[in-house]
Amino acid sequence: MTTATQDKTITTIAKDLVAHCKAGDESMDYVEYDSKIWDKHFADSWTSIEGDGKTYVGREAVIAKYQEWAKNITCYGCEVEGPFIGTDGFSVIFELDAECKQGTFPRMKMKEVANYTVENGKIVKEEFRYIPMDACCGGNNDQASGCGC
């Protein structure tokens, strides 16, 4: 595969993912909705790494992560910026309007950068990076409750 072809593939995947995220569908749960993009552009056993280092490998592990997140977080909205294309993948900036259902952190806007690595025409890794909770929420972060962002 030539560099130009790879760039086109990465750009296509990146644009599809961003369009998918921007469109959203409030009538569907996160797993049901995102399964469409996973089926289309993710490798069978991709790796998902959170900013705190927690690593999830494969669809079932990512589904469990999504379900835990939905159980603990109320998300009122999400802005999507990008994609930003690189030679081996792309990045997207998400700005979430969210709060912890248990009250561990108040409703706030939180930005995160998602880096996606593409190999052989599929996303093989997604890695999320964000400002530490203590920097954006006055230190009010209780990881035991599952509400740390």
C-alpha positions as CSV (number, residue, x, y, z in Angstrom):
1,M,0.0,0.0,0.0
2,T,1.4,3.4,-0.9
3,T,1.4,6.4,1.4
4,A,-1.2,8.2,-0.7
5,T,-3.5,5.2,-0.6
6,Q,-3.0,4.8,3.2
7,D,-3.7,8.5,3.7
8,K,-6.9,8.2,1.7
9,T,-8.0,5.1,3.8
10,I,-7.2,6.9,7.1
11,T,-9.0,10.0,5.9
12,T,-12.1,8.0,4.9
13,I,-12.2,6.2,8.2
14,A,-11.7,9.4,10.2
15,K,-14.4,11.3,8.4
16,D,-16.8,8.4,8.8
17,L,-16.1,8.2,12.5
18,V,-16.5,11.9,13.1
19,A,-19.8,12.0,11.0
20,H,-21.0,9.1,13.1
21,C,-20.2,10.8,16.4
22,K,-21.7,14.1,15.3
23,A,-24.9,12.5,14.1
24,G,-25.7,10.5,17.3
25,D,-29.0,8.9,17.9
26,E,-30.6,9.6,21.3
27,S,-33.1,6.7,20.7
28,M,-30.3,4.1,20.8
29,D,-28.0,3.2,23.6
30,Y,-24.3,3.8,23.1
31,V,-23.4,0.2,22.4
32,E,-26.2,-0.3,19.9
33,Y,-25.3,2.9,18.1
34,D,-21.5,2.6,18.0
35,S,-21.7,-1.1,16.9
36,K,-22.4,0.3,13.4
37,I,-19.0,2.1,13.3
38,W,-17.2,-0.7,15.0
39,D,-18.5,-3.2,12.4
40,K,-17.4,-0.9,9.6
41,H,-14.0,0.4,10.7
42,F,-12.6,-1.4,13.8
43,A,-10.4,-4.5,13.8
44,D,-12.0,-7.5,15.5
45,S,-10.0,-7.2,18.6
46,W,-9.0,-3.5,18.9
47,T,-7.5,-2.0,22.0
48,S,-9.1,0.9,23.9
49,I,-7.0,2.8,26.4
50,E,-8.4,5.3,28.8
51,G,-6.5,8.3,30.1
52,D,-6.0,6.7,33.5
53,G,-4.3,3.7,31.8
54,K,-7.1,1.2,32.0
55,T,-6.9,-0.9,28.9
56,Y,-9.7,-2.9,27.3
57,V,-9.0,-5.4,24.5
58,G,-11.8,-6.5,22.2
59,R,-15.4,-5.7,21.6
60,E,-16.8,-7.4,24.7
61,A,-14.4,-5.5,27.0
62,V,-15.2,-2.2,25.3
63,I,-18.9,-2.9,25.7
64,A,-18.4,-3.5,29.4
65,K,-16.6,-0.2,29.6
66,Y,-19.4,1.6,27.8
67,Q,-22.0,0.0,30.1
68,E,-20.1,1.0,33.3
69,W,-19.8,4.6,31.9
70,A,-23.5,4.8,31.1
71,K,-24.4,3.5,34.6
72,N,-22.3,6.3,36.3
73,I,-22.4,9.3,33.9
74,T,-25.1,11.5,32.6
75,C,-24.0,13.0,29.3
76,Y,-26.0,16.0,28.2
77,G,-24.1,16.7,25.0
78,C,-21.0,16.1,23.0
79,E,-19.2,18.4,20.6
80,V,-16.8,16.8,18.1
81,E,-13.9,18.5,16.4
82,G,-11.7,17.0,13.7
83,P,-10.5,14.8,12.4
84,F,-6.8,15.6,12.5
85,I,-5.0,13.2,10.1
86,G,-1.6,11.7,10.6
87,T,0.5,9.1,8.9
88,D,-0.7,6.1,11.0
89,G,-4.1,7.3,12.2
90,F,-6.0,10.3,13.3
91,S,-7.2,12.3,16.3
92,V,-10.5,13.7,17.3
93,I,-11.3,16.2,20.1
94,F,-14.5,15.5,22.1
95,E,-16.0,18.1,24.5
96,L,-18.5,16.4,26.8
97,D,-21.2,18.1,28.9
98,A,-21.5,15.5,31.7
99,E,-21.9,14.9,35.4
100,C,-21.6,11.9,37.7
101,K,-24.9,10.3,38.7
102,Q,-23.6,9.7,42.2
103,G,-22.6,13.4,42.6
104,T,-18.9,12.8,42.7
105,F,-18.3,15.6,40.2
106,P,-20.7,18.4,39.2
107,R,-22.0,19.0,35.7
108,M,-19.1,20.3,33.7
109,K,-17.6,20.5,30.2
110,M,-14.7,18.1,29.8
111,K,-12.4,17.9,26.7
112,E,-10.6,14.7,25.7
113,V,-8.4,13.9,22.7
114,A,-9.0,10.5,21.1
115,N,-6.1,9.1,19.1
116,Y,-6.9,6.3,16.6
117,T,-4.3,4.0,15.1
118,V,-5.1,2.5,11.8
119,E,-3.5,-0.6,10.3
120,N,-4.5,-2.6,7.2
121,G,-7.6,-0.4,6.8
122,K,-9.0,-0.9,10.3
123,I,-8.7,0.9,13.7
124,V,-6.6,-1.3,15.9
125,K,-6.2,1.1,18.9
126,E,-8.1,4.0,20.4
127,E,-6.5,6.0,23.2
128,F,-8.2,8.8,25.1
129,R,-6.3,11.6,26.8
130,Y,-7.9,14.2,29.0
131,I,-7.1,16.8,31.7
132,P,-6.9,15.1,35.1
133,M,-10.1,15.4,37.2
134,D,-8.2,17.4,39.9
135,A,-7.4,20.0,37.4
136,C,-10.9,20.5,36.0
137,C,-13.0,19.8,39.1
138,G,-11.2,21.1,42.2
139,G,-9.9,17.6,43.2
140,N,-13.4,16.2,43.6
141,N,-12.6,12.8,42.1
142,D,-13.6,9.5,43.6
143,Q,-12.3,6.7,41.4
144,A,-14.0,4.1,43.7
145,S,-17.4,5.3,42.6
146,G,-16.6,4.9,38.9
147,C,-17.2,8.6,38.3
148,G,-13.6,9.7,37.5
149,C,-13.3,11.0,34.0
